[in-house]
């Protein structure tokens, strides 16, 4: 039997008391209060209620090594990123690699692969695939239903997926950015229970009034805590925390769910409410087998140094010490050799002439905002004709390229505003959700170098400037690597530093870039046929 002592945080009775936790075969058999004096605090571990591990560029095993050091004991992972590239084989890889992870990783089954009929991905997950997956693996939800029109129009395939969730008794996660009114009512009435895309308080309150759970998101690109934080006081039982997407540098230096907890406590919100949102609520909603410091529970908990910094001393999972701040993480690659075909990249190199973009009228541009996935449509006046328009640095108009990586189709070329880049270009094969190649640059020569470096590596992030190129290779599906998190963060930080040195004003430029092809997020994005307008749900060229 193992015994752990400290100041125990009881989130059910809103009290902290000195005591001993008794553990036998991974289960808490007794909790004994005493009169000792302790410096540390024992609390339920944190849970990320919605994350795409692939966006960390790390395999689940390696991602978990970073997350556990921040007090995370479990995550709910939606593997739709790798599913868009590799289909069921990609999902199987994520699940089986997660078995090696020190934390508990649960999975939602992807509902929208590809995200819409307008997208071009490497694979499709239809309702037959979903039933096959539900029969062979354990899933805790049907992941975010992005096909809002399919729900409202009662598309046969979409509704079969919804009915499968009902058949297998799992909740349905939502994806409803900016959806309100009658449309929202119809969407929720289909059985959709959560949303992590709310960016305003009024939007979140309307969703809560209809019975939805709101996931307050603080990721690397989308940060909604500030807009939604008052819900912690007004509607705490309708909340969970999530990151959605996090880069390894952010995980290491900023934190995971702990960063939201830390911020909420600093803002004066009740400790017990915050900890329930960070742990208990996802357990209840998704029926997770995770302990919360009760007799008979699995012994899943963290030991924190204090209740301000929430610095982690130790993490226990099923009664086993899985992390200690005194340990050094081994510098080894994750084992992925069991999967021989972990990529799909069929793109030929580009020529400079492929990037030409004539302009004879006003310039329609995507407008981006730092820390937001939502974009706007902005039109710049133009009275001249150009055989090839590359950029207007004074007005921050840069060229954006979308390139299909599964077939050798011509690139789609448009313009973007709000990046701030003054020289060079950057490119990525992480491009939600289908993961085609996307790039932004000040001139065609650097754009060509950045794009071709990604093609040659069969996936990665690259920065090109004055003919020189730096790249982080991503050989697994073109979106992940088998390297360890510290090494990936080091290379990633170098790329970000170059971009900031070159004038980029975005805090996380690669994460922002990765969402510029996600046409299910308002308002203007770029896709298979050029610019896509969300409010009209069609390409501008149509």
N, C-alpha and C positions, 0 to 999 in steps of 0.2 A: 504493500500500500504506500502511496505517495502522499505527502502532506505539504501544502503550500500555505504560507502565512503572509498576512498583510492587512491593509485597510480594504475591506470588501465593499464594493459598491452594489447595493441592492436596488435595481431599477424598477422593481415591482412595488416596493414599499418606501421609496424615496429616502433611503438612509444609507449612511456609510458607517461601518463598525469594524473594529479590530477582530480578526478571527483566523481560523484555520480551515482550509478546504481539504477534505479527505477524498482521495481518488483511488479507485480500484478497477482495473481492467478498462480504463478510459472513461469511467463514469463517476460522477460526483456522488459519493455515498453518504457524506455528512458535511455540514457546515457548522463549525463550533465557534461561538462568540467568546472572546476573552477580554482581558483588561490590559493587554500588552500595548506598547507604543511602537508604531511602525512608521517608516518614512514613505514606503511605496503604496500603490493603490492597485487592487485587483479588480478588473472590470471586464464585462463582455467584450469580445473582439468586434471590430468593425466589419461591415459587409457592404460591398459595392453592389447596388441593386441592378445596375445595368452597365456593362462594359463590353467593348470589343477589344479583346486582348491583342488581336493582330495589329491594332493601331499603335501599340507600344513598339512594334517591329521585333518583338521577342516572342519565342514560343512560350506556351503556358508555364512550363517548368521554370524557365528563367524569369518570366514576369512575376511569378509568385515569390521568388526570392527577394525581389525589391518590395513587393506589396506587404509581405509579412513583417518586414522591418519597420513598417509604418503602423503596425497594429491591426492589419487586415487579416481576418481568419477565413473569409470566404468571399467569393465573387459570383455573380450570375453573368456568364459570358454568352453573348450572342455571336456565333461564328459566321455571320453572313458575309464577312469580308472575304475569308478564304473560300467560302462556298461559292461566291461569284466567280472565282478563278477555277476551282477544282471540283466543285460539286460535293457529292457525298463523301468522296475520298478525302477532301479537305476537312470536312467536319469530323470524320473518323480520326484523322491525324490529330486534331486539336483535342478530342476527347481522350484518346489513348495517351498522348503526351501529358495531359493533365493528371493522369494517375500517378505520375512521378512527382507532382508538386507538393510542397509542404503544407499548403493551405487547401481548403475545400473549394473546388471549382465545380459549380453547377452550370448547366447549359440550358439555354432556350433554343428551340428548333426554329431555324430561319423561315420566315413566312413570305418574304419577297425577294426572290433570287431569279432573275434580276429585279431591281427595285420597281421598274415600270416596263411596259412594252416598248418604250422609246430607247431603253438602254441596250447596250451590246456587251454582254459579259461572256466569260469562258464556259459557263455552265448554267443550268436551270435546275431549280428545286421545285417540282410540281407537287400536287397533293398526294400522288402515289408515293413519291420519294419521302414526303413527310410522314406518311403512315408507316413506311418501311423503317424510318428512323425511330419513330415512337415505339415500334414493336421490338427494336433491337437495343435501344439505349434508354437511359432514364433522363427525361427532360423536365424542367420545372415550369416552363411556360412556352406558349407560341410567341416568338419574338416579334418585335415591333411591326405592326401592320401599317406599312407605308402606302399601300394602294387604297387611298381613301375613296377614289372614284369607283373602284371595284367593289368596295363595301357598300357604298350608297346605291350603285346600280345593280347590286345583287349578282355580280359576276359569278358564274357557276363554280369556277375554279377557286376563286377567293373564298366563297362561302363554304366550299367543301373543307378548306383549311380551317376555317373558323369552327365548323362542326366537328372536325377531328380533335380540336382542343377540348371541346365539350365532351366528346366520347372518352378521351383519355384523362378527363378531369384535371386539366391544367389551365391556369389563367391566361388571358390574351393580353399582351403588351401593346400599347398604342404608340403612334407617331403622328401627332396632329399639330404641327406648327401653325399658329395663327387661326386655327379652326374654331369658330364660335357659332352661336345661334342654332338654327334649325339643323344645319349640316352636322354640327357637333352632337346634337341630340340623336340624330340617326346613326352616327358613327358609334356612339357609346351604347346605343340600344342593341348593337350587334354583339355585345358581350365584352367589349374592350375595356380594360380595367385600369390601365396606367397611362401616364404620359410624361416624357422627359424633355419635351420640346417647348414648354411654356417659357416665354421671355418677358411677360408682363404679369403684374399681380392680378389685374382684372381677368385676364385669360385663364390663369390658374384657378381663380375663385369660381369662375363659371364651370370649369371642369370638375372641381371638387363638389359643386352643388349638384352635379349629375352622378356623383358617386365614384369618380375617378380618384386614384391615388396619384399624387404629384411627386415626381422624382426631382429634387433640387440638384442640378448638375453643375459641377465645377471641373471641367476638363482642361485640356491644353488649348483648345480653340474656343469652345463655348463655355461661357461663365455666367450663370444665372442666379447665383446665390444672392447678390446684392438686390436684385429686383424682387426676389421671392422670400427673402429672409423673414419678413413679418409674419408669414404663415406659421413659423415655429411657435409663435404665441397664440395666433388665432385659430389654426387648424392643425395642431401637431400630429393628430392621429391619422391624418391623410397624407403624411409625408414619408419619404425615404430619401436617402442620399445616393448619388451616383457620380461617376466621372465620364462615362460614355467613351471617351478617347483620351489617352494620356501618353505622352512621349516619355522615354526612360529618364531623360534629364530632369523632367518635372517630377517624376516619381522619386528620384534620388534627392533632389534639392528642395522641392516644394512640399512633397508628400502625396498621400493618396486620400482616402476618406478622412484621415486624421487632420488634413488641412482645413476641411470644412468644419469639423468638430472644434478645432482650435479657434477658428474664426468666430463661430457661433458663441462659444463661451466668452471670448473676448468682447463680443457685442452685448453681453449681459443676459443671454438667454439661459433658461433653467438647465442646469447640468443634466438632470435626470431625463427631461424631455429630449434633449439633444442626443443623449446616449441611446434612448429608446428608438429614435429615428435612425440612428446609425447602426443599430443591431437588431432590436426586437421586431420592428415593423416589417422588414423584408422576410424575416423568418416566418412571421404570421401569414403574410400575403402569399408567399411561394411555398409554404409548408416545408421549410428546410430543416434537416436534422442537425441543428446547431444549438449548442448549449448557451444559456444565459445566466449561469451561476445559480442554479437551483438544484436541490437534491434530486437525483435521478437523471439529470441532464448529462449529455456528453461534456467532458471537461475541456471546453473550448474557451479560452480567456487570455487576456493580456495583463502583464504587470507594467504599470506606468510609473515613471519617477515622480510625476506630479500631475495636477489637473489643470495646468496652464499650458505647458509645452507639449504635454502628452508624449514625451519621449519614451520609447519602448525599451524596457529592460529585458523582458522575456515574453515569449508567446507559446502557449500550450494548445495543441490540437489533439483531441481524443486522449488527453492526459499525458501526452508525450511532449517534451520540450523540443520545439521545432525551430525556435530562434532565440538567440541570446545576443545582446549588444556586445558581449565580449568575444564573440566569434568573428573570424575573418572569412569572407565568402570566397570559396575556391574559384580560381580563374580557369575554368574549363568550359568547353563547348557543350551545349545540350546534345543529347543523343537523338538523332533523327534518321539513322540509317535504315530503319525498318520500312521507310517509305521511299521507294525508288524514284517515283515520278511526282515531284513536288513543285513543278512549275509548268506554266503554259505561256510561252512567249514566242510569237511567230512573226515578229516585225523585222523588215529590212531597214537598213540605214537610210537616212534622208539625204537629199541634196539641198543646197542652199536655195535653189529655185523653188523648192516645195513650200517655202515659207513666205513667198511673196503675197502681199495683200494690197491690191489697188483700192484707192478711196476717191470717190467723186462727189460725196455728199457729207452731211453731218455724221459724226461718229457716235454710234450707240455703244455704250460701255457698261460693263459690270462695275458696280461700286461696292467695295468691301469695307467692313468695319472690324476693327481689332477686337478680338474676344467674342465675335458673333459668327454664326453660320449663315444668318440671314444677310442677303445682299439687296441692293436696289438697282434700278435702271436709271442711268444718267446719259444725257445726250449733249455732246460738245459740238458747238457750231464749227463748221469748216467750209470755207469758200474756195478752196483750191482743189486741184486734182493731183493725185499721186499715183505713179505707176506701182510704187510699193511704199506703203506707210509703215515705218518701223516703230516710232514712238514720238511723244511730245513730252519731254521731261519737265518742262516748265508747268504744264498742266497735269502732270502725273498720269499720262495716258500711255500705257504699256501694252505690248502685244501679248495675247494669251493663246496658247496652242493646245488643242485636244487631239490626241493621236491614238487610234485604235491599235492595241497591241496584239490582238488575236488574229487580225487580218491586215493585209497591206492596203488599207484604204487611205485616200488623201487626207491630210490633216485638216481639221476645222480651225479657222483662224478668226479671232475677234480681239476685243480690247478690254482692258481692265483699269480701274482707277482706285486709288487708296493704298497701294503697295508702297509707294515712295522710293522705289529703287532708282538709283542714279546711274548705275553702270552694271553690266553683266546680265546674267540670266540664271534661273534655277528651274529644275525639273524634277518630277517624281512619278513613279509608277504606283504610288499609293494615291488612289483617286476614287473616292467613294461613289457608288458601291461596287462598280464593275472593274475598277482598277485598271483602266486604260491610262495612258501617259498624259500628263498635263504639265505645262511649262509656262513661265512668264519671263519676259526679258526686255531689255532696252534696245537690243540690236539683233539682227538675224544671225550674225556670225556666232555670237555667244549662245544664242538659242539653239543653233544647230549642234554646237559642241555639247551642250547640256543634254539635249535630247538623244543624240547618238551615243553618248556615254551610258545612258540608261538602257538603250537597246543592246549595246554590246555586252553589258553586264547581266542582261536579262532580268533587270529590276534593280531599283535603288533610288537614292536621293542624290542629286548632283547640283553643284554650283560652278558656273563657268564665268570667268572674268578676264578680259584681255587675252583670250586664247588659252588660259590655264583652266584646269578643271579639277575639282575635288569631288569624291563620290563615296557614299556609304552603300555598299552592295547589299542587296536583299534577295538572296538566291531561293528562298522558300516562297513559292507562289508569287514572287516579285514584290512581296509586302513584308516579309520577315527574314530574320537571320538566325543562325544557330549560335552566334556569338553571345557572350555574357553581357548583362545589362550595363555594367560600368564602361566597357569598351564601346558599346553602341552609343551611350550617352556622351562619351568623350568626342567621338567623331561627329555626332549630331551637333554638339555645342560648337565645334569648330566651324561647321557649315553655317550655323546661325550667326556666329561672330562675323564671318565673311559678309553675309547678307546685310547685317546691321552696319558694318563698315562701309558697305556700298550704298547705304542710304535707306534700306528697308525700314519702315516704321512699325511693322507688325511685330508683336511680341513672339508669336509662334508662326512664322511664315509658311513652313511646310505643312503644318496642320491646317491653316487657313486655305492654302492652295489645294489640299486634298479634298476639300468640300466644294470646289468650284465646278465640279461636274455632277454634283448631287442634285438632280433636278426636282426632287421631291421636297426641297427646302426653298422658300421664297427668296428673292423674287426673280432674279436673272442669273442663269448659269449657262455653261457651255456643254454641249453633248454631241451626239452622233451626227446631227444635221445643223450644227451651229448653235446660236444663242437660243435658249429656252426660257419662255416667260411663264412663271408658275401660276400667276393669277388667271391667265388664259389657258394654261396647261397645253401649250403647243409651242413649236419652234417658230421663231420670227419669220423664217423663210417660208413657212407653210401658208 
